[in-house]
């Protein structure tokens, strides 16, 4: 997902904050019903939300729910906020866009909502980690998440008797075994630079601190140190990939994996529909990236794909809360899960997609951590930086890359770093 630079978003946030002078969109229609308008950013889930809207309105006499699922929803939402055309509830991803909206004080504190205790603690922590400056209260409720690690061809593994690796050494040994059999272990498709972030994130959650970005902003760490092992292992993966992965796109990689040209594909669960469109009968499963030498240190890369926030200016809080209660009903969540192959952020007995069977133990144990790139400003173009690093065959490639990471981070987060500095000084 593309993200705006922090500086651009701060400018937008300041503009929006200055316009928050009038009420929000909650109104009463001619039948005396309270109207709650929601805009959500996932147009691919429009069918699920159409069903949810229909079910809600069929079971509520005093509230009418209207859900919008436009293309380019984030751009439309920002434009509407500037025009003071506020929805009551927004459904957005848990990334830097949310961080900037929160920083602009657009969201209501919903810490008194009775469903918060039902959300898995790891996902609530992910929300807190997205705050530029620690906030009192709760401003977003995680709904569903996605996962990233290793997709694998289950039939190929069973035919060859290959075991699922749980440590880094087991993983590299497996790759060597697959190569020795004349088959390709991994496929990447790095022509589309964003694909470099899939294995990067999956390695980073197990090898680097979850709050490394916040540590750097506070001046307590550097990426040169925090990401050293991540960079080293990213480079090592190339030994087991297709020749010249920079010549092949994401679609090429999905197609190749679907056709059995590689045993594994380091990507997120979001790629499964694309793969199955090529080979509907493919037997796909997944496992958490075994980044460490001790299985107990491994962490599943899982981030909040959709969360809901109530706008601060919403005039019908109780009606908005009733919508949230309906959204977080187990039956409603299952509608979304079945439609989108997602992971529920709510605790409970939900039916998960079969391609996540290998990650299920991590999900159930709440052993998860957010995508690191959810904290990266888009203007920094970390994906392109990673691709450049992987193509660099010089002896000091890692040092050059990591030093550049720190330099570019300071450049694009200058205002935020200064803000954190002032906050820290205020605590002393």
C-alpha beads as a LAMMPS data file, in Angstrom:
LAMMPS data file: protein, C-alpha beads

428 atoms
427 bonds

1 atom types
1 bond types

-500.0 500.0 xlo xhi
-500.0 500.0 ylo yhi
-500.0 500.0 zlo zhi

Masses

1 110.0

Atoms # bond

1 1 1 0.000 0.000 0.000
2 1 1 1.305 3.439 -0.873
3 1 1 1.773 5.901 1.927
4 1 1 2.277 9.655 2.000
5 1 1 5.425 11.187 3.442
6 1 1 5.157 12.308 7.057
7 1 1 5.746 15.912 6.067
8 1 1 2.947 15.849 3.490
9 1 1 0.578 14.205 5.937
10 1 1 1.450 16.676 8.665
11 1 1 0.509 19.510 6.314
12 1 1 -2.752 17.767 5.490
13 1 1 -3.360 16.998 9.145
14 1 1 -2.903 20.629 10.126
15 1 1 -5.347 21.680 7.420
16 1 1 -7.906 19.116 8.541
17 1 1 -7.535 20.037 12.202
18 1 1 -8.235 23.682 11.437
19 1 1 -11.465 22.679 9.703
20 1 1 -12.927 20.574 12.486
21 1 1 -15.400 23.248 13.469
22 1 1 -18.727 21.744 12.459
23 1 1 -20.540 18.491 13.181
24 1 1 -20.333 15.173 11.406
25 1 1 -22.585 13.329 9.025
26 1 1 -24.912 11.606 11.494
27 1 1 -28.418 12.743 10.668
28 1 1 -31.980 11.575 11.015
29 1 1 -33.779 10.533 7.840
30 1 1 -37.445 11.137 7.067
31 1 1 -38.451 7.977 8.918
32 1 1 -36.870 9.232 12.123
33 1 1 -33.940 6.827 11.902
34 1 1 -30.427 7.872 12.859
35 1 1 -28.154 7.600 9.856
36 1 1 -24.593 6.357 10.368
37 1 1 -22.258 6.734 7.425
38 1 1 -19.124 4.667 7.149
39 1 1 -16.353 4.756 4.569
40 1 1 -13.941 1.831 4.331
41 1 1 -10.820 1.601 2.220
42 1 1 -10.985 -1.951 0.842
43 1 1 -12.958 -1.943 -2.445
44 1 1 -12.113 -5.627 -2.923
45 1 1 -14.321 -6.342 0.096
46 1 1 -17.365 -4.493 -1.252
47 1 1 -19.456 -7.685 -1.476
48 1 1 -18.849 -8.477 2.186
49 1 1 -19.768 -4.958 3.261
50 1 1 -22.880 -4.935 1.113
51 1 1 -24.046 -8.061 2.935
52 1 1 -23.107 -6.571 6.326
53 1 1 -24.989 -3.360 5.557
54 1 1 -28.067 -5.274 4.430
55 1 1 -28.081 -7.455 7.546
56 1 1 -27.646 -4.521 9.885
57 1 1 -30.461 -2.501 8.345
58 1 1 -32.770 -5.525 8.365
59 1 1 -32.281 -5.983 12.107
60 1 1 -32.335 -2.355 13.319
61 1 1 -35.417 -0.148 13.313
62 1 1 -33.867 3.023 14.700
63 1 1 -30.543 3.201 12.802
64 1 1 -29.774 3.081 9.096
65 1 1 -26.221 2.181 8.105
66 1 1 -24.729 3.379 4.839
67 1 1 -21.317 1.959 3.873
68 1 1 -19.162 3.367 1.083
69 1 1 -16.333 1.290 -0.418
70 1 1 -14.777 3.535 -3.092
71 1 1 -11.637 2.970 -5.095
72 1 1 -8.761 5.173 -3.850
73 1 1 -10.652 5.457 -0.573
74 1 1 -7.800 7.113 1.348
75 1 1 -7.496 9.917 -1.192
76 1 1 -11.266 10.383 -1.221
77 1 1 -11.416 10.338 2.580
78 1 1 -8.726 12.996 2.933
79 1 1 -10.447 15.185 0.369
80 1 1 -13.779 14.820 2.123
81 1 1 -12.290 15.683 5.487
82 1 1 -10.863 18.904 4.090
83 1 1 -14.334 19.712 2.749
84 1 1 -15.834 18.986 6.193
85 1 1 -17.828 16.076 4.743
86 1 1 -17.162 13.741 7.637
87 1 1 -18.281 10.109 7.873
88 1 1 -19.148 8.761 11.310
89 1 1 -16.920 5.696 11.142
90 1 1 -13.850 5.000 9.034
91 1 1 -12.413 1.619 8.171
92 1 1 -8.699 1.941 7.330
93 1 1 -5.502 -0.061 7.601
94 1 1 -3.158 -0.082 10.564
95 1 1 -0.368 1.914 8.961
96 1 1 1.139 5.361 8.780
97 1 1 -2.068 6.856 7.341
98 1 1 -3.809 6.005 10.600
99 1 1 -0.858 7.444 12.532
100 1 1 -1.216 10.771 10.754
101 1 1 -4.999 10.929 11.211
102 1 1 -4.548 10.199 14.911
103 1 1 -1.832 12.831 15.171
104 1 1 -4.329 15.329 13.710
105 1 1 -6.742 14.498 16.566
106 1 1 -9.499 13.354 14.216
107 1 1 -10.628 10.271 16.118
108 1 1 -12.807 9.798 19.164
109 1 1 -11.484 8.062 22.254
110 1 1 -13.504 4.826 22.290
111 1 1 -11.943 3.350 25.419
112 1 1 -15.439 3.025 26.927
113 1 1 -16.592 0.710 24.119
114 1 1 -17.524 -2.650 25.625
115 1 1 -15.912 -4.778 22.899
116 1 1 -12.286 -3.751 23.404
117 1 1 -11.520 -6.560 25.848
118 1 1 -12.427 -9.115 23.157
119 1 1 -9.572 -8.050 20.856
120 1 1 -6.315 -10.005 20.957
121 1 1 -3.682 -8.119 23.001
122 1 1 -1.058 -8.306 20.228
123 1 1 -3.284 -6.377 17.845
124 1 1 -4.140 -3.790 20.470
125 1 1 -0.403 -3.354 21.039
126 1 1 0.091 -2.887 17.305
127 1 1 -2.372 -0.007 17.511
128 1 1 -0.439 1.614 20.357
129 1 1 2.840 1.191 18.481
130 1 1 1.400 3.182 15.565
131 1 1 1.113 6.286 17.742
132 1 1 3.798 8.860 16.997
133 1 1 3.452 10.165 20.552
134 1 1 1.876 7.944 23.254
135 1 1 -1.823 8.724 23.606
136 1 1 -4.196 8.130 26.495
137 1 1 -7.223 6.180 25.341
138 1 1 -8.171 3.900 22.450
139 1 1 -8.757 5.358 19.002
140 1 1 -9.045 2.321 16.731
141 1 1 -10.449 -1.161 17.063
142 1 1 -8.612 -3.833 15.035
143 1 1 -10.963 -5.930 12.905
144 1 1 -9.017 -8.298 10.678
145 1 1 -5.366 -8.924 9.911
146 1 1 -3.268 -10.514 7.204
147 1 1 -0.201 -12.699 7.590
148 1 1 3.081 -13.011 5.731
149 1 1 5.712 -15.704 5.823
150 1 1 6.248 -18.637 3.483
151 1 1 3.608 -20.114 1.199
152 1 1 4.491 -23.636 0.143
153 1 1 3.298 -26.274 -2.297
154 1 1 1.846 -28.841 0.081
155 1 1 1.662 -31.630 -2.495
156 1 1 5.300 -31.098 -3.500
157 1 1 6.401 -31.248 0.143
158 1 1 4.446 -34.467 0.775
159 1 1 5.708 -36.136 -2.405
160 1 1 9.328 -35.432 -1.486
161 1 1 9.028 -36.001 2.260
162 1 1 10.201 -32.501 3.115
163 1 1 9.609 -31.308 6.682
164 1 1 8.458 -27.837 7.635
165 1 1 11.484 -25.942 9.011
166 1 1 11.261 -24.211 12.380
167 1 1 14.748 -22.656 12.558
168 1 1 16.938 -20.699 10.152
169 1 1 19.398 -23.575 9.772
170 1 1 16.582 -26.023 9.082
171 1 1 15.249 -23.605 6.487
172 1 1 18.546 -23.165 4.640
173 1 1 19.187 -26.924 4.845
174 1 1 15.770 -27.512 3.268
175 1 1 16.585 -25.061 0.484
176 1 1 19.852 -26.911 -0.155
177 1 1 17.975 -30.233 -0.281
178 1 1 15.429 -28.880 -2.752
179 1 1 18.186 -27.452 -4.942
180 1 1 20.049 -30.764 -4.878
181 1 1 16.920 -32.478 -6.192
182 1 1 16.990 -30.215 -9.246
183 1 1 14.070 -28.081 -8.131
184 1 1 13.833 -24.407 -7.222
185 1 1 13.315 -23.599 -3.525
186 1 1 12.077 -19.986 -3.748
187 1 1 10.541 -17.529 -6.188
188 1 1 10.537 -13.771 -5.582
189 1 1 9.602 -11.572 -8.540
190 1 1 11.576 -8.522 -7.399
191 1 1 10.909 -6.542 -10.603
192 1 1 8.042 -4.984 -8.651
193 1 1 10.077 -3.407 -5.870
194 1 1 7.295 -3.649 -3.265
195 1 1 7.690 -7.428 -3.251
196 1 1 11.065 -7.059 -1.522
197 1 1 9.154 -5.955 1.565
198 1 1 7.452 -9.338 1.978
199 1 1 10.525 -11.330 3.105
200 1 1 12.006 -8.186 4.665
201 1 1 9.049 -7.744 7.011
202 1 1 8.799 -11.460 7.761
203 1 1 12.467 -11.551 8.781
204 1 1 12.384 -8.226 10.638
205 1 1 9.608 -9.200 13.052
206 1 1 11.718 -12.093 14.285
207 1 1 15.135 -10.453 14.242
208 1 1 14.588 -6.787 15.146
209 1 1 12.715 -5.051 17.940
210 1 1 9.052 -4.398 17.150
211 1 1 9.507 -0.750 18.128
212 1 1 12.813 -0.197 16.316
213 1 1 11.375 2.795 14.419
214 1 1 10.256 4.452 17.635
215 1 1 13.649 3.731 19.191
216 1 1 15.394 5.424 16.276
217 1 1 13.050 8.422 16.470
218 1 1 13.906 8.771 20.152
219 1 1 17.638 8.559 19.415
220 1 1 18.050 5.277 21.278
221 1 1 18.968 3.021 18.345
222 1 1 20.147 2.928 14.735
223 1 1 18.965 0.836 11.830
224 1 1 22.589 0.012 11.063
225 1 1 22.589 -2.078 14.230
226 1 1 18.932 -3.064 14.462
227 1 1 18.626 -4.341 10.893
228 1 1 22.089 -5.861 10.399
229 1 1 20.962 -9.492 10.673
230 1 1 17.838 -8.823 8.631
231 1 1 19.932 -7.437 5.788
232 1 1 22.363 -10.353 5.948
233 1 1 19.639 -12.994 5.730
234 1 1 17.782 -11.124 2.976
235 1 1 20.920 -11.419 0.885
236 1 1 21.314 -15.111 1.727
237 1 1 17.856 -15.893 0.337
238 1 1 19.068 -15.000 -3.147
239 1 1 21.119 -18.219 -3.172
240 1 1 17.873 -20.169 -3.432
241 1 1 15.875 -17.959 -5.802
242 1 1 15.165 -17.895 -9.520
243 1 1 18.006 -16.525 -11.676
244 1 1 17.819 -12.728 -11.901
245 1 1 14.676 -12.235 -9.783
246 1 1 14.659 -8.554 -10.808
247 1 1 13.468 -9.585 -14.280
248 1 1 10.219 -11.076 -12.978
249 1 1 7.140 -9.310 -11.606
250 1 1 4.730 -10.184 -8.815
251 1 1 2.353 -11.692 -11.375
252 1 1 5.229 -13.721 -12.838
253 1 1 6.100 -15.038 -9.373
254 1 1 2.489 -15.962 -8.568
255 1 1 2.187 -17.754 -11.904
256 1 1 5.490 -19.596 -11.521
257 1 1 4.621 -20.789 -8.020
258 1 1 1.145 -21.825 -9.170
259 1 1 2.703 -23.920 -11.941
260 1 1 5.032 -25.720 -9.549
261 1 1 8.207 -23.948 -10.633
262 1 1 9.219 -23.389 -7.005
263 1 1 8.462 -25.216 -3.785
264 1 1 8.010 -22.052 -1.715
265 1 1 7.047 -18.413 -2.153
266 1 1 7.934 -15.802 0.548
267 1 1 4.854 -13.589 0.358
268 1 1 1.706 -12.681 2.272
269 1 1 -1.605 -14.505 2.368
270 1 1 -2.970 -11.780 0.107
271 1 1 -1.257 -13.505 -2.850
272 1 1 -3.322 -16.688 -2.584
273 1 1 -6.274 -15.505 -4.742
274 1 1 -3.870 -14.514 -7.523
275 1 1 -2.114 -17.892 -7.329
276 1 1 -5.381 -19.833 -7.338
277 1 1 -6.589 -17.878 -10.363
278 1 1 -3.768 -19.617 -12.270
279 1 1 -4.132 -23.019 -10.611
280 1 1 -7.459 -23.384 -8.764
281 1 1 -6.566 -26.913 -7.629
282 1 1 -3.254 -26.006 -6.024
283 1 1 -2.823 -27.274 -2.468
284 1 1 -1.291 -24.283 -0.645
285 1 1 -0.274 -24.045 2.984
286 1 1 1.996 -21.668 4.881
287 1 1 4.410 -21.385 7.767
288 1 1 5.936 -18.613 9.834
289 1 1 9.318 -17.463 8.542
290 1 1 11.886 -19.346 10.681
291 1 1 14.229 -16.394 11.081
292 1 1 15.924 -17.548 14.297
293 1 1 17.928 -20.519 15.521
294 1 1 15.400 -21.088 18.307
295 1 1 11.803 -21.692 17.279
296 1 1 10.588 -19.950 20.419
297 1 1 12.098 -16.696 19.114
298 1 1 10.169 -16.782 15.840
299 1 1 7.253 -14.370 15.446
300 1 1 4.472 -14.370 12.878
301 1 1 4.394 -11.289 10.669
302 1 1 0.796 -10.137 11.004
303 1 1 -0.570 -6.617 10.766
304 1 1 -3.961 -4.990 11.072
305 1 1 -5.431 -4.983 7.585
306 1 1 -8.677 -3.283 8.614
307 1 1 -9.650 -1.372 11.734
308 1 1 -12.476 0.966 12.647
309 1 1 -12.320 4.420 14.187
310 1 1 -15.166 6.751 15.155
311 1 1 -14.710 10.347 14.046
312 1 1 -14.208 12.754 16.936
313 1 1 -17.026 15.015 15.730
314 1 1 -19.613 12.230 15.467
315 1 1 -22.821 13.446 17.094
316 1 1 -24.441 10.021 17.556
317 1 1 -21.878 8.076 19.543
318 1 1 -24.314 5.438 20.821
319 1 1 -25.586 4.729 17.311
320 1 1 -21.983 4.425 16.091
321 1 1 -21.246 2.044 18.970
322 1 1 -24.263 -0.072 17.991
323 1 1 -22.773 -0.372 14.497
324 1 1 -19.461 -1.438 16.021
325 1 1 -21.207 -4.071 18.133
326 1 1 -22.780 -5.488 15.000
327 1 1 -19.486 -5.417 13.091
328 1 1 -17.754 -7.301 15.910
329 1 1 -20.438 -9.944 16.266
330 1 1 -18.858 -13.336 15.532
331 1 1 -21.270 -14.071 12.687
332 1 1 -20.516 -10.739 11.013
333 1 1 -16.778 -11.243 11.318
334 1 1 -17.079 -14.688 9.753
335 1 1 -18.833 -13.132 6.741
336 1 1 -15.746 -10.999 6.177
337 1 1 -13.310 -13.859 6.825
338 1 1 -15.029 -16.107 4.292
339 1 1 -14.989 -13.348 1.699
340 1 1 -11.436 -12.134 2.174
341 1 1 -9.412 -15.057 3.641
342 1 1 -8.474 -12.825 6.560
343 1 1 -7.444 -13.403 10.177
344 1 1 -9.779 -12.136 12.928
345 1 1 -8.365 -9.704 15.460
346 1 1 -11.094 -10.702 17.891
347 1 1 -10.566 -13.670 20.173
348 1 1 -12.912 -16.550 19.480
349 1 1 -13.552 -19.767 17.621
350 1 1 -13.434 -18.655 14.001
351 1 1 -12.933 -20.742 10.885
352 1 1 -9.641 -19.713 9.288
353 1 1 -8.668 -20.190 5.640
354 1 1 -6.981 -23.560 5.070
355 1 1 -3.879 -21.901 3.598
356 1 1 -3.158 -20.506 7.075
357 1 1 -3.151 -23.911 8.795
358 1 1 0.620 -23.807 9.249
359 1 1 0.416 -20.435 10.992
360 1 1 -2.567 -21.327 13.158
361 1 1 -0.550 -22.146 16.283
362 1 1 1.066 -18.687 16.189
363 1 1 -2.298 -17.016 15.644
364 1 1 -3.909 -18.909 18.517
365 1 1 -0.942 -18.199 20.816
366 1 1 -1.007 -14.489 19.875
367 1 1 2.660 -14.647 18.770
368 1 1 2.469 -11.869 16.218
369 1 1 4.117 -8.581 15.332
370 1 1 3.319 -5.824 12.841
371 1 1 4.809 -5.231 9.397
372 1 1 7.756 -2.907 9.889
373 1 1 6.989 -1.027 6.692
374 1 1 3.733 0.192 8.266
375 1 1 6.000 2.711 9.985
376 1 1 8.023 3.734 6.905
377 1 1 7.203 6.984 5.055
378 1 1 6.509 6.280 1.381
379 1 1 8.839 9.052 0.211
380 1 1 11.724 7.057 1.654
381 1 1 11.101 4.264 -0.908
382 1 1 12.486 1.531 1.304
383 1 1 11.428 -1.144 -1.188
384 1 1 13.635 0.382 -3.884
385 1 1 16.463 0.721 -1.376
386 1 1 16.222 -2.979 -0.556
387 1 1 16.211 -3.921 -4.232
388 1 1 19.300 -1.773 -4.846
389 1 1 21.041 -3.424 -1.903
390 1 1 20.233 -6.926 -3.131
391 1 1 21.645 -6.083 -6.570
392 1 1 24.833 -4.648 -5.041
393 1 1 27.538 -7.328 -5.120
394 1 1 30.272 -5.231 -3.494
395 1 1 31.876 -6.296 -0.224
396 1 1 30.447 -3.338 1.694
397 1 1 26.908 -3.564 0.257
398 1 1 25.244 -4.124 3.639
399 1 1 27.114 -1.264 5.297
400 1 1 26.219 1.100 2.452
401 1 1 22.565 0.082 2.576
402 1 1 22.157 0.332 6.345
403 1 1 23.950 3.659 6.604
404 1 1 21.701 4.983 3.856
405 1 1 18.675 3.664 5.744
406 1 1 19.612 5.765 8.785
407 1 1 20.406 8.811 6.668
408 1 1 17.159 8.678 4.683
409 1 1 15.140 8.000 7.817
410 1 1 16.461 11.141 9.465
411 1 1 15.770 13.104 6.301
412 1 1 12.130 12.079 5.866
413 1 1 11.230 11.967 9.556
414 1 1 12.914 15.186 10.641
415 1 1 9.724 16.808 11.936
416 1 1 8.582 13.676 13.717
417 1 1 11.972 13.147 15.355
418 1 1 11.876 16.729 16.632
419 1 1 8.363 16.182 17.963
420 1 1 9.429 13.021 19.791
421 1 1 12.438 14.834 21.187
422 1 1 10.232 17.570 22.661
423 1 1 7.891 14.956 24.097
424 1 1 10.784 13.101 25.738
425 1 1 12.178 16.327 27.153
426 1 1 8.773 17.099 28.628
427 1 1 8.864 13.836 30.575
428 1 1 12.140 14.684 32.264

Bonds

1 1 1 2
2 1 2 3
3 1 3 4
4 1 4 5
5 1 5 6
6 1 6 7
7 1 7 8
8 1 8 9
9 1 9 10
10 1 10 11
11 1 11 12
12 1 12 13
13 1 13 14
14 1 14 15
15 1 15 16
16 1 16 17
17 1 17 18
18 1 18 19
19 1 19 20
20 1 20 21
21 1 21 22
22 1 22 23
23 1 23 24
24 1 24 25
25 1 25 26
26 1 26 27
27 1 27 28
28 1 28 29
29 1 29 30
30 1 30 31
31 1 31 32
32 1 32 33
33 1 33 34
34 1 34 35
35 1 35 36
36 1 36 37
37 1 37 38
38 1 38 39
39 1 39 40
40 1 40 41
41 1 41 42
42 1 42 43
43 1 43 44
44 1 44 45
45 1 45 46
46 1 46 47
47 1 47 48
48 1 48 49
49 1 49 50
50 1 50 51
51 1 51 52
52 1 52 53
53 1 53 54
54 1 54 55
55 1 55 56
56 1 56 57
57 1 57 58
58 1 58 59
59 1 59 60
60 1 60 61
61 1 61 62
62 1 62 63
63 1 63 64
64 1 64 65
65 1 65 66
66 1 66 67
67 1 67 68
68 1 68 69
69 1 69 70
70 1 70 71
71 1 71 72
72 1 72 73
73 1 73 74
74 1 74 75
75 1 75 76
76 1 76 77
77 1 77 78
78 1 78 79
79 1 79 80
80 1 80 81
81 1 81 82
82 1 82 83
83 1 83 84
84 1 84 85
85 1 85 86
86 1 86 87
87 1 87 88
88 1 88 89
89 1 89 90
90 1 90 91
91 1 91 92
92 1 92 93
93 1 93 94
94 1 94 95
95 1 95 96
96 1 96 97
97 1 97 98
98 1 98 99
99 1 99 100
100 1 100 101
101 1 101 102
102 1 102 103
103 1 103 104
104 1 104 105
105 1 105 106
106 1 106 107
107 1 107 108
108 1 108 109
109 1 109 110
110 1 110 111
111 1 111 112
112 1 112 113
113 1 113 114
114 1 114 115
115 1 115 116
116 1 116 117
117 1 117 118
118 1 118 119
119 1 119 120
120 1 120 121
121 1 121 122
122 1 122 123
123 1 123 124
124 1 124 125
125 1 125 126
126 1 126 127
127 1 127 128
128 1 128 129
129 1 129 130
130 1 130 131
131 1 131 132
132 1 132 133
133 1 133 134
134 1 134 135
135 1 135 136
136 1 136 137
137 1 137 138
138 1 138 139
139 1 139 140
140 1 140 141
141 1 141 142
142 1 142 143
143 1 143 144
144 1 144 145
145 1 145 146
146 1 146 147
147 1 147 148
148 1 148 149
149 1 149 150
150 1 150 151
151 1 151 152
152 1 152 153
153 1 153 154
154 1 154 155
155 1 155 156
156 1 156 157
157 1 157 158
158 1 158 159
159 1 159 160
160 1 160 161
161 1 161 162
162 1 162 163
163 1 163 164
164 1 164 165
165 1 165 166
166 1 166 167
167 1 167 168
168 1 168 169
169 1 169 170
170 1 170 171
171 1 171 172
172 1 172 173
173 1 173 174
174 1 174 175
175 1 175 176
176 1 176 177
177 1 177 178
178 1 178 179
179 1 179 180
180 1 180 181
181 1 181 182
182 1 182 183
183 1 183 184
184 1 184 185
185 1 185 186
186 1 186 187
187 1 187 188
188 1 188 189
189 1 189 190
190 1 190 191
191 1 191 192
192 1 192 193
193 1 193 194
194 1 194 195
195 1 195 196
196 1 196 197
197 1 197 198
198 1 198 199
199 1 199 200
200 1 200 201
201 1 201 202
202 1 202 203
203 1 203 204
204 1 204 205
205 1 205 206
206 1 206 207
207 1 207 208
208 1 208 209
209 1 209 210
210 1 210 211
211 1 211 212
212 1 212 213
213 1 213 214
214 1 214 215
215 1 215 216
216 1 216 217
217 1 217 218
218 1 218 219
219 1 219 220
220 1 220 221
221 1 221 222
222 1 222 223
223 1 223 224
224 1 224 225
225 1 225 226
226 1 226 227
227 1 227 228
228 1 228 229
229 1 229 230
230 1 230 231
231 1 231 232
232 1 232 233
233 1 233 234
234 1 234 235
235 1 235 236
236 1 236 237
237 1 237 238
238 1 238 239
239 1 239 240
240 1 240 241
241 1 241 242
242 1 242 243
243 1 243 244
244 1 244 245
245 1 245 246
246 1 246 247
247 1 247 248
248 1 248 249
249 1 249 250
250 1 250 251
251 1 251 252
252 1 252 253
253 1 253 254
254 1 254 255
255 1 255 256
256 1 256 257
257 1 257 258
258 1 258 259
259 1 259 260
260 1 260 261
261 1 261 262
262 1 262 263
263 1 263 264
264 1 264 265
265 1 265 266
266 1 266 267
267 1 267 268
268 1 268 269
269 1 269 270
270 1 270 271
271 1 271 272
272 1 272 273
273 1 273 274
274 1 274 275
275 1 275 276
276 1 276 277
277 1 277 278
278 1 278 279
279 1 279 280
280 1 280 281
281 1 281 282
282 1 282 283
283 1 283 284
284 1 284 285
285 1 285 286
286 1 286 287
287 1 287 288
288 1 288 289
289 1 289 290
290 1 290 291
291 1 291 292
292 1 292 293
293 1 293 294
294 1 294 295
295 1 295 296
296 1 296 297
297 1 297 298
298 1 298 299
299 1 299 300
300 1 300 301
301 1 301 302
302 1 302 303
303 1 303 304
304 1 304 305
305 1 305 306
306 1 306 307
307 1 307 308
308 1 308 309
309 1 309 310
310 1 310 311
311 1 311 312
312 1 312 313
313 1 313 314
314 1 314 315
315 1 315 316
316 1 316 317
317 1 317 318
318 1 318 319
319 1 319 320
320 1 320 321
321 1 321 322
322 1 322 323
323 1 323 324
324 1 324 325
325 1 325 326
326 1 326 327
327 1 327 328
328 1 328 329
329 1 329 330
330 1 330 331
331 1 331 332
332 1 332 333
333 1 333 334
334 1 334 335
335 1 335 336
336 1 336 337
337 1 337 338
338 1 338 339
339 1 339 340
340 1 340 341
341 1 341 342
342 1 342 343
343 1 343 344
344 1 344 345
345 1 345 346
346 1 346 347
347 1 347 348
348 1 348 349
349 1 349 350
350 1 350 351
351 1 351 352
352 1 352 353
353 1 353 354
354 1 354 355
355 1 355 356
356 1 356 357
357 1 357 358
358 1 358 359
359 1 359 360
360 1 360 361
361 1 361 362
362 1 362 363
363 1 363 364
364 1 364 365
365 1 365 366
366 1 366 367
367 1 367 368
368 1 368 369
369 1 369 370
370 1 370 371
371 1 371 372
372 1 372 373
373 1 373 374
374 1 374 375
375 1 375 376
376 1 376 377
377 1 377 378
378 1 378 379
379 1 379 380
380 1 380 381
381 1 381 382
382 1 382 383
383 1 383 384
384 1 384 385
385 1 385 386
386 1 386 387
387 1 387 388
388 1 388 389
389 1 389 390
390 1 390 391
391 1 391 392
392 1 392 393
393 1 393 394
394 1 394 395
395 1 395 396
396 1 396 397
397 1 397 398
398 1 398 399
399 1 399 400
400 1 400 401
401 1 401 402
402 1 402 403
403 1 403 404
404 1 404 405
405 1 405 406
406 1 406 407
407 1 407 408
408 1 408 409
409 1 409 410
410 1 410 411
411 1 411 412
412 1 412 413
413 1 413 414
414 1 414 415
415 1 415 416
416 1 416 417
417 1 417 418
418 1 418 419
419 1 419 420
420 1 420 421
421 1 421 422
422 1 422 423
423 1 423 424
424 1 424 425
425 1 425 426
426 1 426 427
427 1 427 428
